[in-house]
Amino acid sequence: MGINRALGDKLVVIIAYCFIGCFALVCLYPLWLTVSVSFSSEQAIARNGYSFLPQSPSIDTYKYIFVNSGMRILKSYGITIFVTVVGTTSALLITSMMAFALSLKKLKYRNFIAFISNFTIIFSSGLIPWYIVSVNYYGLKNSIWALILPAVFSVWNMFLMRTYFSSISPSLYEAAEIDGANYFRIYLKIALPLSKTALLTVGLMYALSYWNDWWHALIFINDKDLFPLQYYLYNILSNVNAISSGRIPSGASGSITLPAETVKMAITVITIGPIIFLYPFVQKYFVQGIMAGAVKE
């Protein structure tokens, strides 16, 4: 009986691994197809379409990109890296401080503050009032801070961190208070070191959000020197779609360079490359943080 159960358990594990492996390959296929097309020749793509393996392998596409738009790409990369690093650091600081405060049962009006924060998830003021306040009162038009400040705080991430902070034993805080530590010191010396998993999880969410953001650049930025990488890619694809759909007359498109398929794929690879290499290093912390924040004892 025990042998049959052991064989059954092994069979279930094998089937589960096979299923997960097949699912992973299905998810990986579009990415690999993008890389394959970016290293193919334009003539082969036009003749045969997309393929799993590069057709007439060549790096001419990447040479073309960096020769014609190299400085623009590097500048956009710099803007995106600055926004991601500064934005993620600022967002983590603000989010963790508010989450720690709301995790303290001694905080006055704790439930009211949590209700107001949760209310903003369900209801918003709308796009036009938000834009007027951001531009007329905060002066975010054509400012690099327009790419950072509007996304510097997420209520959902704050509640995730609050749940994690709440799981820390209150006796640690009480012992620190007896020793004369104030709440900021408790937050800095006890809460943060014990919440590295939550910090990495929320930090990854913020980093992905900032890295992939093109919406705020579309709304606030007109200066090409402040274009982040994603918005630079968005502009290229928008021009291609406009020309292909006939919305721009043929005479007006003379000054617009229509990117080839291989160029679009190569730009996509350049854009997503750093995040793909970063994600495996924080994936285990990401899963642990999500599970810890989802379960409340």
ChimeraX commands (.cxc) that place a marker at each C-alpha (Angstrom):
marker #1 position 0.00,0.00,0.00 radius 0.5
marker #1 position 2.82,2.36,0.92 radius 0.5
marker #1 position 4.70,1.51,-2.30 radius 0.5
marker #1 position 1.65,2.30,-4.44 radius 0.5
marker #1 position 1.19,5.62,-2.64 radius 0.5
marker #1 position 4.85,6.53,-3.17 radius 0.5
marker #1 position 4.60,5.70,-6.88 radius 0.5
marker #1 position 1.40,7.73,-7.12 radius 0.5
marker #1 position 3.06,10.73,-5.46 radius 0.5
marker #1 position 6.03,10.52,-7.83 radius 0.5
marker #1 position 3.70,10.30,-10.82 radius 0.5
marker #1 position 1.82,13.41,-9.68 radius 0.5
marker #1 position 5.11,15.28,-9.23 radius 0.5
marker #1 position 6.33,14.26,-12.69 radius 0.5
marker #1 position 3.06,15.35,-14.31 radius 0.5
marker #1 position 3.15,18.66,-12.43 radius 0.5
marker #1 position 6.72,19.36,-13.53 radius 0.5
marker #1 position 5.91,18.47,-17.13 radius 0.5
marker #1 position 2.88,20.76,-17.10 radius 0.5
marker #1 position 4.80,23.67,-15.53 radius 0.5
marker #1 position 7.69,23.12,-17.96 radius 0.5
marker #1 position 5.36,23.20,-20.98 radius 0.5
marker #1 position 3.63,26.30,-19.65 radius 0.5
marker #1 position 7.02,27.99,-19.13 radius 0.5
marker #1 position 8.01,27.19,-22.72 radius 0.5
marker #1 position 4.74,28.66,-23.99 radius 0.5
marker #1 position 5.45,31.86,-22.03 radius 0.5
marker #1 position 9.07,31.94,-23.23 radius 0.5
marker #1 position 8.22,31.46,-26.91 radius 0.5
marker #1 position 7.19,35.10,-27.68 radius 0.5
marker #1 position 10.37,36.40,-26.04 radius 0.5
marker #1 position 12.57,33.99,-27.96 radius 0.5
marker #1 position 10.71,34.82,-31.18 radius 0.5
marker #1 position 11.44,38.51,-30.61 radius 0.5
marker #1 position 15.15,37.82,-30.09 radius 0.5
marker #1 position 15.23,35.56,-33.14 radius 0.5
marker #1 position 13.65,38.17,-35.42 radius 0.5
marker #1 position 15.98,40.90,-34.12 radius 0.5
marker #1 position 19.00,38.84,-35.24 radius 0.5
marker #1 position 17.51,37.94,-38.64 radius 0.5
marker #1 position 17.96,39.78,-41.91 radius 0.5
marker #1 position 15.13,41.99,-43.06 radius 0.5
marker #1 position 14.94,40.30,-46.47 radius 0.5
marker #1 position 14.48,36.85,-44.90 radius 0.5
marker #1 position 11.74,38.13,-42.59 radius 0.5
marker #1 position 9.91,39.79,-45.50 radius 0.5
marker #1 position 10.21,36.60,-47.54 radius 0.5
marker #1 position 9.49,33.89,-44.94 radius 0.5
marker #1 position 7.92,35.66,-41.99 radius 0.5
marker #1 position 8.86,35.05,-38.36 radius 0.5
marker #1 position 10.70,31.88,-37.39 radius 0.5
marker #1 position 11.90,30.17,-34.24 radius 0.5
marker #1 position 15.55,30.37,-35.33 radius 0.5
marker #1 position 17.24,33.47,-36.81 radius 0.5
marker #1 position 17.11,33.57,-40.60 radius 0.5
marker #1 position 20.37,34.65,-42.22 radius 0.5
marker #1 position 21.78,35.66,-38.80 radius 0.5
marker #1 position 23.10,39.19,-38.70 radius 0.5
marker #1 position 23.83,42.01,-36.24 radius 0.5
marker #1 position 23.29,44.70,-38.87 radius 0.5
marker #1 position 20.02,45.71,-37.20 radius 0.5
marker #1 position 21.76,46.54,-33.93 radius 0.5
marker #1 position 24.50,48.37,-35.82 radius 0.5
marker #1 position 21.83,50.40,-37.60 radius 0.5
marker #1 position 20.08,51.28,-34.34 radius 0.5
marker #1 position 23.17,52.41,-32.49 radius 0.5
marker #1 position 24.65,54.26,-35.48 radius 0.5
marker #1 position 21.45,56.21,-36.22 radius 0.5
marker #1 position 19.89,56.47,-32.75 radius 0.5
marker #1 position 22.67,55.44,-30.43 radius 0.5
marker #1 position 22.94,58.72,-28.54 radius 0.5
marker #1 position 19.17,59.02,-28.23 radius 0.5
marker #1 position 18.90,55.48,-26.90 radius 0.5
marker #1 position 21.73,56.01,-24.43 radius 0.5
marker #1 position 20.18,59.26,-23.23 radius 0.5
marker #1 position 16.77,57.59,-22.88 radius 0.5
marker #1 position 18.43,54.75,-21.01 radius 0.5
marker #1 position 19.98,57.26,-18.62 radius 0.5
marker #1 position 16.64,58.92,-18.00 radius 0.5
marker #1 position 14.93,55.57,-17.40 radius 0.5
marker #1 position 17.65,54.32,-15.06 radius 0.5
marker #1 position 17.58,57.57,-13.06 radius 0.5
marker #1 position 13.79,57.52,-12.80 radius 0.5
marker #1 position 13.75,53.84,-11.81 radius 0.5
marker #1 position 16.45,54.15,-9.13 radius 0.5
marker #1 position 15.29,57.44,-7.60 radius 0.5
marker #1 position 11.60,56.59,-7.94 radius 0.5
marker #1 position 11.92,53.11,-6.44 radius 0.5
marker #1 position 14.03,54.37,-3.53 radius 0.5
marker #1 position 11.64,57.23,-2.78 radius 0.5
marker #1 position 8.58,55.03,-3.16 radius 0.5
marker #1 position 10.00,52.38,-0.83 radius 0.5
marker #1 position 10.84,55.00,1.80 radius 0.5
marker #1 position 7.40,56.63,1.74 radius 0.5
marker #1 position 5.47,53.37,1.47 radius 0.5
marker #1 position 7.38,51.60,4.25 radius 0.5
marker #1 position 7.11,54.56,6.63 radius 0.5
marker #1 position 3.35,54.83,6.18 radius 0.5
marker #1 position 2.90,51.05,6.36 radius 0.5
marker #1 position 4.91,50.90,9.59 radius 0.5
marker #1 position 2.86,53.71,11.12 radius 0.5
marker #1 position -0.45,52.04,10.24 radius 0.5
marker #1 position 0.78,48.73,11.63 radius 0.5
marker #1 position 1.07,50.28,15.11 radius 0.5
marker #1 position -2.13,49.82,17.10 radius 0.5
marker #1 position -1.21,52.80,19.27 radius 0.5
marker #1 position -1.48,55.23,16.33 radius 0.5
marker #1 position -4.41,57.64,16.70 radius 0.5
marker #1 position -6.95,57.69,13.87 radius 0.5
marker #1 position -5.25,54.60,12.43 radius 0.5
marker #1 position -8.45,53.15,11.00 radius 0.5
marker #1 position -9.57,56.48,9.57 radius 0.5
marker #1 position -6.25,56.96,7.74 radius 0.5
marker #1 position -6.48,53.41,6.41 radius 0.5
marker #1 position -10.05,54.08,5.23 radius 0.5
marker #1 position -9.02,57.26,3.41 radius 0.5
marker #1 position -6.14,55.41,1.76 radius 0.5
marker #1 position -8.41,52.57,0.69 radius 0.5
marker #1 position -10.99,55.04,-0.59 radius 0.5
marker #1 position -8.51,56.33,-3.18 radius 0.5
marker #1 position -8.26,52.85,-4.70 radius 0.5
marker #1 position -11.99,52.76,-5.41 radius 0.5
marker #1 position -12.59,56.40,-6.36 radius 0.5
marker #1 position -10.35,58.93,-8.11 radius 0.5
marker #1 position -10.73,62.59,-9.07 radius 0.5
marker #1 position -10.42,61.90,-12.79 radius 0.5
marker #1 position -7.78,62.59,-15.40 radius 0.5
marker #1 position -8.43,66.29,-16.04 radius 0.5
marker #1 position -8.37,67.47,-12.38 radius 0.5
marker #1 position -5.29,65.33,-11.80 radius 0.5
marker #1 position -3.55,66.89,-14.79 radius 0.5
marker #1 position -4.49,70.45,-13.76 radius 0.5
marker #1 position -3.20,69.96,-10.21 radius 0.5
marker #1 position 0.01,68.30,-11.43 radius 0.5
marker #1 position 0.83,70.99,-13.98 radius 0.5
marker #1 position -0.57,74.21,-12.50 radius 0.5
marker #1 position 0.14,73.61,-8.82 radius 0.5
marker #1 position 3.05,71.16,-8.78 radius 0.5
marker #1 position 4.78,72.43,-11.93 radius 0.5
marker #1 position 5.46,68.99,-13.35 radius 0.5
marker #1 position 5.26,69.95,-17.03 radius 0.5
marker #1 position 8.51,69.05,-18.84 radius 0.5
marker #1 position 10.16,68.07,-15.57 radius 0.5
marker #1 position 11.89,64.80,-14.81 radius 0.5
marker #1 position 9.98,64.75,-11.52 radius 0.5
marker #1 position 6.81,64.25,-13.58 radius 0.5
marker #1 position 8.11,60.73,-14.24 radius 0.5
marker #1 position 8.67,60.06,-10.52 radius 0.5
marker #1 position 6.21,61.84,-8.23 radius 0.5
marker #1 position 2.83,60.71,-9.70 radius 0.5
marker #1 position 3.74,57.05,-9.09 radius 0.5
marker #1 position 5.71,57.45,-5.87 radius 0.5
marker #1 position 3.03,55.89,-3.66 radius 0.5
marker #1 position 0.81,52.86,-4.12 radius 0.5
marker #1 position -1.89,52.13,-1.58 radius 0.5
marker #1 position -1.95,48.45,-2.54 radius 0.5
marker #1 position 1.79,48.13,-1.89 radius 0.5
marker #1 position 1.38,50.02,1.38 radius 0.5
marker #1 position -1.26,47.56,2.62 radius 0.5
marker #1 position 0.97,44.66,1.58 radius 0.5
marker #1 position 3.83,46.04,3.66 radius 0.5
marker #1 position 1.52,46.88,6.55 radius 0.5
marker #1 position 0.44,43.25,6.74 radius 0.5
marker #1 position 4.08,42.20,6.83 radius 0.5
marker #1 position 4.96,44.74,9.54 radius 0.5
marker #1 position 1.95,43.57,11.58 radius 0.5
marker #1 position 3.37,40.05,11.65 radius 0.5
marker #1 position 6.41,41.24,13.62 radius 0.5
marker #1 position 6.10,40.53,17.33 radius 0.5
marker #1 position 5.05,43.67,19.27 radius 0.5
marker #1 position 7.32,42.55,22.11 radius 0.5
marker #1 position 10.33,43.59,20.04 radius 0.5
marker #1 position 8.95,47.13,19.76 radius 0.5
marker #1 position 8.11,47.20,23.46 radius 0.5
marker #1 position 11.62,46.09,24.42 radius 0.5
marker #1 position 13.10,48.82,22.23 radius 0.5
marker #1 position 10.78,51.41,23.82 radius 0.5
marker #1 position 11.94,50.35,27.28 radius 0.5
marker #1 position 15.51,50.89,26.14 radius 0.5
marker #1 position 14.61,54.43,25.13 radius 0.5
marker #1 position 14.23,54.04,21.35 radius 0.5
marker #1 position 11.73,56.28,19.58 radius 0.5
marker #1 position 9.46,55.06,16.80 radius 0.5
marker #1 position 11.75,56.22,13.98 radius 0.5
marker #1 position 14.64,54.27,15.48 radius 0.5
marker #1 position 12.39,51.22,15.89 radius 0.5
marker #1 position 11.37,51.53,12.26 radius 0.5
marker #1 position 14.97,51.91,11.12 radius 0.5
marker #1 position 16.69,49.34,13.34 radius 0.5
marker #1 position 14.02,46.68,13.86 radius 0.5
marker #1 position 11.16,46.85,11.37 radius 0.5
marker #1 position 13.19,47.32,8.18 radius 0.5
marker #1 position 15.86,44.65,8.87 radius 0.5
marker #1 position 13.11,42.12,9.63 radius 0.5
marker #1 position 11.18,43.00,6.47 radius 0.5
marker #1 position 13.78,42.57,3.73 radius 0.5
marker #1 position 11.53,40.15,1.83 radius 0.5
marker #1 position 8.65,42.61,1.78 radius 0.5
marker #1 position 10.98,45.46,0.79 radius 0.5
marker #1 position 12.40,43.47,-2.12 radius 0.5
marker #1 position 8.91,42.42,-3.23 radius 0.5
marker #1 position 7.46,45.92,-3.18 radius 0.5
marker #1 position 10.69,47.34,-4.57 radius 0.5
marker #1 position 10.48,45.02,-7.56 radius 0.5
marker #1 position 6.88,46.11,-8.18 radius 0.5
marker #1 position 7.87,49.76,-8.10 radius 0.5
marker #1 position 10.95,49.17,-10.25 radius 0.5
marker #1 position 8.93,47.37,-12.93 radius 0.5
marker #1 position 6.32,50.10,-12.84 radius 0.5
marker #1 position 8.88,52.87,-13.31 radius 0.5
marker #1 position 10.88,50.99,-15.92 radius 0.5
marker #1 position 7.84,50.21,-18.09 radius 0.5
marker #1 position 6.14,53.58,-17.65 radius 0.5
marker #1 position 5.49,55.63,-20.77 radius 0.5
marker #1 position 2.12,57.12,-19.79 radius 0.5
marker #1 position 3.47,59.94,-17.63 radius 0.5
marker #1 position 5.94,60.93,-20.34 radius 0.5
marker #1 position 3.07,61.06,-22.84 radius 0.5
marker #1 position 1.06,63.31,-20.53 radius 0.5
marker #1 position 3.74,65.65,-19.18 radius 0.5
marker #1 position 6.87,65.56,-21.37 radius 0.5
marker #1 position 7.42,67.43,-24.63 radius 0.5
marker #1 position 11.20,67.84,-24.34 radius 0.5
marker #1 position 12.89,65.04,-26.30 radius 0.5
marker #1 position 15.87,65.15,-23.94 radius 0.5
marker #1 position 13.58,63.90,-21.15 radius 0.5
marker #1 position 12.04,61.00,-23.07 radius 0.5
marker #1 position 12.45,57.69,-21.17 radius 0.5
marker #1 position 13.28,54.56,-23.11 radius 0.5
marker #1 position 9.76,53.16,-23.14 radius 0.5
marker #1 position 8.30,56.39,-24.49 radius 0.5
marker #1 position 10.99,56.54,-27.15 radius 0.5
marker #1 position 9.90,53.07,-28.27 radius 0.5
marker #1 position 6.25,54.11,-28.05 radius 0.5
marker #1 position 6.90,57.04,-30.40 radius 0.5
marker #1 position 8.54,54.80,-32.98 radius 0.5
marker #1 position 5.70,52.30,-32.92 radius 0.5
marker #1 position 3.09,55.08,-33.04 radius 0.5
marker #1 position 4.72,56.55,-36.16 radius 0.5
marker #1 position 4.84,53.13,-37.79 radius 0.5
marker #1 position 1.18,52.44,-37.03 radius 0.5
marker #1 position 0.11,55.87,-38.23 radius 0.5
marker #1 position 1.92,55.49,-41.55 radius 0.5
marker #1 position 0.80,51.90,-42.05 radius 0.5
marker #1 position -2.85,52.73,-41.41 radius 0.5
marker #1 position -2.81,55.65,-43.85 radius 0.5
marker #1 position -3.65,58.29,-41.26 radius 0.5
marker #1 position -0.57,60.22,-42.41 radius 0.5
marker #1 position -0.53,61.11,-46.15 radius 0.5
marker #1 position 2.36,59.68,-48.11 radius 0.5
marker #1 position 3.78,63.16,-48.76 radius 0.5
marker #1 position 3.83,63.97,-45.05 radius 0.5
marker #1 position 5.71,60.81,-44.13 radius 0.5
marker #1 position 8.83,61.67,-46.04 radius 0.5
marker #1 position 10.62,62.90,-42.93 radius 0.5
marker #1 position 9.55,59.86,-40.86 radius 0.5
marker #1 position 11.71,56.76,-41.06 radius 0.5
marker #1 position 9.61,53.62,-41.13 radius 0.5
marker #1 position 11.38,51.08,-38.91 radius 0.5
marker #1 position 11.76,47.55,-40.27 radius 0.5
marker #1 position 10.41,44.56,-38.38 radius 0.5
marker #1 position 13.88,43.62,-37.21 radius 0.5
marker #1 position 14.47,47.15,-35.91 radius 0.5
marker #1 position 11.27,47.08,-33.84 radius 0.5
marker #1 position 12.17,43.71,-32.35 radius 0.5
marker #1 position 15.73,44.81,-31.61 radius 0.5
marker #1 position 14.49,47.91,-29.80 radius 0.5
marker #1 position 12.16,45.71,-27.77 radius 0.5
marker #1 position 15.08,43.49,-26.76 radius 0.5
marker #1 position 17.15,46.53,-25.78 radius 0.5
marker #1 position 14.26,47.84,-23.70 radius 0.5
marker #1 position 13.39,44.72,-21.70 radius 0.5
marker #1 position 16.91,43.30,-21.38 radius 0.5
marker #1 position 17.95,44.74,-17.98 radius 0.5
marker #1 position 14.69,43.79,-16.26 radius 0.5
marker #1 position 14.90,40.21,-17.53 radius 0.5
marker #1 position 18.39,39.84,-16.06 radius 0.5
marker #1 position 17.33,41.46,-12.77 radius 0.5
marker #1 position 14.17,39.45,-12.14 radius 0.5
marker #1 position 15.74,35.99,-11.46 radius 0.5
marker #1 position 17.78,37.42,-8.58 radius 0.5
marker #1 position 14.71,38.68,-6.70 radius 0.5
marker #1 position 12.10,36.15,-7.83 radius 0.5
marker #1 position 12.26,34.00,-4.68 radius 0.5
marker #1 position 11.86,37.07,-2.48 radius 0.5
marker #1 position 8.97,38.23,-4.66 radius 0.5
marker #1 position 7.05,34.96,-4.15 radius 0.5
marker #1 position 7.77,34.92,-0.41 radius 0.5
marker #1 position 6.65,38.53,-0.02 radius 0.5
marker #1 position 3.39,37.97,-1.88 radius 0.5
marker #1 position 2.55,34.93,0.24 radius 0.5
marker #1 position 3.47,36.69,3.49 radius 0.5
marker #1 position 1.35,39.69,2.60 radius 0.5
marker #1 position -1.60,37.57,1.52 radius 0.5
marker #1 position -1.93,35.59,4.75 radius 0.5
marker #1 position -3.05,37.19,7.98 radius 0.5
marker #1 position -2.99,35.23,11.20 radius 0.5
marker link #1:1,2 radius 0.2
marker link #1:2,3 radius 0.2
marker link #1:3,4 radius 0.2
marker link #1:4,5 radius 0.2
marker link #1:5,6 radius 0.2
marker link #1:6,7 radius 0.2
marker link #1:7,8 radius 0.2
marker link #1:8,9 radius 0.2
marker link #1:9,10 radius 0.2
marker link #1:10,11 radius 0.2
marker link #1:11,12 radius 0.2
marker link #1:12,13 radius 0.2
marker link #1:13,14 radius 0.2
marker link #1:14,15 radius 0.2
marker link #1:15,16 radius 0.2
marker link #1:16,17 radius 0.2
marker link #1:17,18 radius 0.2
marker link #1:18,19 radius 0.2
marker link #1:19,20 radius 0.2
marker link #1:20,21 radius 0.2
marker link #1:21,22 radius 0.2
marker link #1:22,23 radius 0.2
marker link #1:23,24 radius 0.2
marker link #1:24,25 radius 0.2
marker link #1:25,26 radius 0.2
marker link #1:26,27 radius 0.2
marker link #1:27,28 radius 0.2
marker link #1:28,29 radius 0.2
marker link #1:29,30 radius 0.2
marker link #1:30,31 radius 0.2
marker link #1:31,32 radius 0.2
marker link #1:32,33 radius 0.2
marker link #1:33,34 radius 0.2
marker link #1:34,35 radius 0.2
marker link #1:35,36 radius 0.2
marker link #1:36,37 radius 0.2
marker link #1:37,38 radius 0.2
marker link #1:38,39 radius 0.2
marker link #1:39,40 radius 0.2
marker link #1:40,41 radius 0.2
marker link #1:41,42 radius 0.2
marker link #1:42,43 radius 0.2
marker link #1:43,44 radius 0.2
marker link #1:44,45 radius 0.2
marker link #1:45,46 radius 0.2
marker link #1:46,47 radius 0.2
marker link #1:47,48 radius 0.2
marker link #1:48,49 radius 0.2
marker link #1:49,50 radius 0.2
marker link #1:50,51 radius 0.2
marker link #1:51,52 radius 0.2
marker link #1:52,53 radius 0.2
marker link #1:53,54 radius 0.2
marker link #1:54,55 radius 0.2
marker link #1:55,56 radius 0.2
marker link #1:56,57 radius 0.2
marker link #1:57,58 radius 0.2
marker link #1:58,59 radius 0.2
marker link #1:59,60 radius 0.2
marker link #1:60,61 radius 0.2
marker link #1:61,62 radius 0.2
marker link #1:62,63 radius 0.2
marker link #1:63,64 radius 0.2
marker link #1:64,65 radius 0.2
marker link #1:65,66 radius 0.2
marker link #1:66,67 radius 0.2
marker link #1:67,68 radius 0.2
marker link #1:68,69 radius 0.2
marker link #1:69,70 radius 0.2
marker link #1:70,71 radius 0.2
marker link #1:71,72 radius 0.2
marker link #1:72,73 radius 0.2
marker link #1:73,74 radius 0.2
marker link #1:74,75 radius 0.2
marker link #1:75,76 radius 0.2
marker link #1:76,77 radius 0.2
marker link #1:77,78 radius 0.2
marker link #1:78,79 radius 0.2
marker link #1:79,80 radius 0.2
marker link #1:80,81 radius 0.2
marker link #1:81,82 radius 0.2
marker link #1:82,83 radius 0.2
marker link #1:83,84 radius 0.2
marker link #1:84,85 radius 0.2
marker link #1:85,86 radius 0.2
marker link #1:86,87 radius 0.2
marker link #1:87,88 radius 0.2
marker link #1:88,89 radius 0.2
marker link #1:89,90 radius 0.2
marker link #1:90,91 radius 0.2
marker link #1:91,92 radius 0.2
marker link #1:92,93 radius 0.2
marker link #1:93,94 radius 0.2
marker link #1:94,95 radius 0.2
marker link #1:95,96 radius 0.2
marker link #1:96,97 radius 0.2
marker link #1:97,98 radius 0.2
marker link #1:98,99 radius 0.2
marker link #1:99,100 radius 0.2
marker link #1:100,101 radius 0.2
marker link #1:101,102 radius 0.2
marker link #1:102,103 radius 0.2
marker link #1:103,104 radius 0.2
marker link #1:104,105 radius 0.2
marker link #1:105,106 radius 0.2
marker link #1:106,107 radius 0.2
marker link #1:107,108 radius 0.2
marker link #1:108,109 radius 0.2
marker link #1:109,110 radius 0.2
marker link #1:110,111 radius 0.2
marker link #1:111,112 radius 0.2
marker link #1:112,113 radius 0.2
marker link #1:113,114 radius 0.2
marker link #1:114,115 radius 0.2
marker link #1:115,116 radius 0.2
marker link #1:116,117 radius 0.2
marker link #1:117,118 radius 0.2
marker link #1:118,119 radius 0.2
marker link #1:119,120 radius 0.2
marker link #1:120,121 radius 0.2
marker link #1:121,122 radius 0.2
marker link #1:122,123 radius 0.2
marker link #1:123,124 radius 0.2
marker link #1:124,125 radius 0.2
marker link #1:125,126 radius 0.2
marker link #1:126,127 radius 0.2
marker link #1:127,128 radius 0.2
marker link #1:128,129 radius 0.2
marker link #1:129,130 radius 0.2
marker link #1:130,131 radius 0.2
marker link #1:131,132 radius 0.2
marker link #1:132,133 radius 0.2
marker link #1:133,134 radius 0.2
marker link #1:134,135 radius 0.2
marker link #1:135,136 radius 0.2
marker link #1:136,137 radius 0.2
marker link #1:137,138 radius 0.2
marker link #1:138,139 radius 0.2
marker link #1:139,140 radius 0.2
marker link #1:140,141 radius 0.2
marker link #1:141,142 radius 0.2
marker link #1:142,143 radius 0.2
marker link #1:143,144 radius 0.2
marker link #1:144,145 radius 0.2
marker link #1:145,146 radius 0.2
marker link #1:146,147 radius 0.2
marker link #1:147,148 radius 0.2
marker link #1:148,149 radius 0.2
marker link #1:149,150 radius 0.2
marker link #1:150,151 radius 0.2
marker link #1:151,152 radius 0.2
marker link #1:152,153 radius 0.2
marker link #1:153,154 radius 0.2
marker link #1:154,155 radius 0.2
marker link #1:155,156 radius 0.2
marker link #1:156,157 radius 0.2
marker link #1:157,158 radius 0.2
marker link #1:158,159 radius 0.2
marker link #1:159,160 radius 0.2
marker link #1:160,161 radius 0.2
marker link #1:161,162 radius 0.2
marker link #1:162,163 radius 0.2
marker link #1:163,164 radius 0.2
marker link #1:164,165 radius 0.2
marker link #1:165,166 radius 0.2
marker link #1:166,167 radius 0.2
marker link #1:167,168 radius 0.2
marker link #1:168,169 radius 0.2
marker link #1:169,170 radius 0.2
marker link #1:170,171 radius 0.2
marker link #1:171,172 radius 0.2
marker link #1:172,173 radius 0.2
marker link #1:173,174 radius 0.2
marker link #1:174,175 radius 0.2
marker link #1:175,176 radius 0.2
marker link #1:176,177 radius 0.2
marker link #1:177,178 radius 0.2
marker link #1:178,179 radius 0.2
marker link #1:179,180 radius 0.2
marker link #1:180,181 radius 0.2
marker link #1:181,182 radius 0.2
marker link #1:182,183 radius 0.2
marker link #1:183,184 radius 0.2
marker link #1:184,185 radius 0.2
marker link #1:185,186 radius 0.2
marker link #1:186,187 radius 0.2
marker link #1:187,188 radius 0.2
marker link #1:188,189 radius 0.2
marker link #1:189,190 radius 0.2
marker link #1:190,191 radius 0.2
marker link #1:191,192 radius 0.2
marker link #1:192,193 radius 0.2
marker link #1:193,194 radius 0.2
marker link #1:194,195 radius 0.2
marker link #1:195,196 radius 0.2
marker link #1:196,197 radius 0.2
marker link #1:197,198 radius 0.2
marker link #1:198,199 radius 0.2
marker link #1:199,200 radius 0.2
marker link #1:200,201 radius 0.2
marker link #1:201,202 radius 0.2
marker link #1:202,203 radius 0.2
marker link #1:203,204 radius 0.2
marker link #1:204,205 radius 0.2
marker link #1:205,206 radius 0.2
marker link #1:206,207 radius 0.2
marker link #1:207,208 radius 0.2
marker link #1:208,209 radius 0.2
marker link #1:209,210 radius 0.2
marker link #1:210,211 radius 0.2
marker link #1:211,212 radius 0.2
marker link #1:212,213 radius 0.2
marker link #1:213,214 radius 0.2
marker link #1:214,215 radius 0.2
marker link #1:215,216 radius 0.2
marker link #1:216,217 radius 0.2
marker link #1:217,218 radius 0.2
marker link #1:218,219 radius 0.2
marker link #1:219,220 radius 0.2
marker link #1:220,221 radius 0.2
marker link #1:221,222 radius 0.2
marker link #1:222,223 radius 0.2
marker link #1:223,224 radius 0.2
marker link #1:224,225 radius 0.2
marker link #1:225,226 radius 0.2
marker link #1:226,227 radius 0.2
marker link #1:227,228 radius 0.2
marker link #1:228,229 radius 0.2
marker link #1:229,230 radius 0.2
marker link #1:230,231 radius 0.2
marker link #1:231,232 radius 0.2
marker link #1:232,233 radius 0.2
marker link #1:233,234 radius 0.2
marker link #1:234,235 radius 0.2
marker link #1:235,236 radius 0.2
marker link #1:236,237 radius 0.2
marker link #1:237,238 radius 0.2
marker link #1:238,239 radius 0.2
marker link #1:239,240 radius 0.2
marker link #1:240,241 radius 0.2
marker link #1:241,242 radius 0.2
marker link #1:242,243 radius 0.2
marker link #1:243,244 radius 0.2
marker link #1:244,245 radius 0.2
marker link #1:245,246 radius 0.2
marker link #1:246,247 radius 0.2
marker link #1:247,248 radius 0.2
marker link #1:248,249 radius 0.2
marker link #1:249,250 radius 0.2
marker link #1:250,251 radius 0.2
marker link #1:251,252 radius 0.2
marker link #1:252,253 radius 0.2
marker link #1:253,254 radius 0.2
marker link #1:254,255 radius 0.2
marker link #1:255,256 radius 0.2
marker link #1:256,257 radius 0.2
marker link #1:257,258 radius 0.2
marker link #1:258,259 radius 0.2
marker link #1:259,260 radius 0.2
marker link #1:260,261 radius 0.2
marker link #1:261,262 radius 0.2
marker link #1:262,263 radius 0.2
marker link #1:263,264 radius 0.2
marker link #1:264,265 radius 0.2
marker link #1:265,266 radius 0.2
marker link #1:266,267 radius 0.2
marker link #1:267,268 radius 0.2
marker link #1:268,269 radius 0.2
marker link #1:269,270 radius 0.2
marker link #1:270,271 radius 0.2
marker link #1:271,272 radius 0.2
marker link #1:272,273 radius 0.2
marker link #1:273,274 radius 0.2
marker link #1:274,275 radius 0.2
marker link #1:275,276 radius 0.2
marker link #1:276,277 radius 0.2
marker link #1:277,278 radius 0.2
marker link #1:278,279 radius 0.2
marker link #1:279,280 radius 0.2
marker link #1:280,281 radius 0.2
marker link #1:281,282 radius 0.2
marker link #1:282,283 radius 0.2
marker link #1:283,284 radius 0.2
marker link #1:284,285 radius 0.2
marker link #1:285,286 radius 0.2
marker link #1:286,287 radius 0.2
marker link #1:287,288 radius 0.2
marker link #1:288,289 radius 0.2
marker link #1:289,290 radius 0.2
marker link #1:290,291 radius 0.2
marker link #1:291,292 radius 0.2
marker link #1:292,293 radius 0.2
marker link #1:293,294 radius 0.2
marker link #1:294,295 radius 0.2
marker link #1:295,296 radius 0.2
marker link #1:296,297 radius 0.2
view
